[in-house]
């Protein structure tokens, strides 16, 4: 498994970016507000910006080591880059666009190219030109070209930013397949917390030109002190679970989370998730209510016992309560009055109440395993 190490001090005009992180194969999301330094980080790793001080290494191969005078030019780094604007050649067909990447790597029309075409579902687009494609189709072609360049690292700079929510939802399964099958580190820049929650294995948080934290995405989502960086009103946790059953009469999926059954509303393909399929669920703190006892006569069917391990009182009306759910955590955003009225304290056992519809179906990800090509309306542009 290829490892990535980044230690940088980069200056561009009056802006500086400093920090370090490490990542392995899978998606490392680079998250932060506009102007935090996300694109500067990617361009430095790509070799498009020369850092003042840096050590950047992929596996055993040094790309930058300023102390040793090493700085590989971008063309020698074996890095694939997917930009926001796709940058396809308008006068070339889809086939010739992706052959451009394959030709630089020597992949030609062989098995590797056919695998990438199948992986991204672009076989029926090969004879067309970019201007006849939808935004989602162009994005998949751009990703295919980057993959066929034989990269040891893939950089994706807000690749879904130009797409509407419907097209974003349709391209997500392809990104998940790349994450699970490419076996290389992927740095994925986004300012959309939903994308990060769904895709990321590792998370790097930037703020004002500094890498303020990095680590496993589930661990960082559970931390209350990172609320300002991740967006306090979108505070959430990521729960790892396993499909344990289906209620086909009511179109529900049963998921085991550390020995506790969670019910969530399924989509059209809910029954295709096999028993034993690992999934990750995002649960927003604002969707979790607390009770001192189980409540049999209310509509919230998910009632999970948890032990409070931390209460964070805020300056305004709200407080955040974090509790242990087996080896994992839940967070609840409640009022400070609720904390006082229920006499909530660290160490207490309470019940977390969550509606089945609070688990957004888009944020249930089977991994690893085969992903069915998304159905739905035709992606093709009507213009």
Beta strands, then each sheet from edge to edge (+ up, - down):
strand 1: 4-12
strand 2: 15-23
strand 3: 26-31
strand 4: 53-58
strand 5: 61-65
strand 6: 70-71
strand 7: 79-82
strand 8: 153-157
strand 9: 185-190
strand 10: 202-207
strand 11: 210-216
strand 12: 236-247
strand 13: 252-257
strand 14: 260-265
strand 15: 278-284
strand 16: 289-291
strand 17: 302-313
strand 18: 318-325
strand 19: 328-335
strand 20: 349-354
sheet 1: 2+ 1- 4+ 5- 6+
sheet 2: 7+ 8+ 9+ 3+ 10+ 11-
sheet 3: 14+ 13- 12+ 15-
sheet 4: 16+ 20- 17+ 18- 19+
end
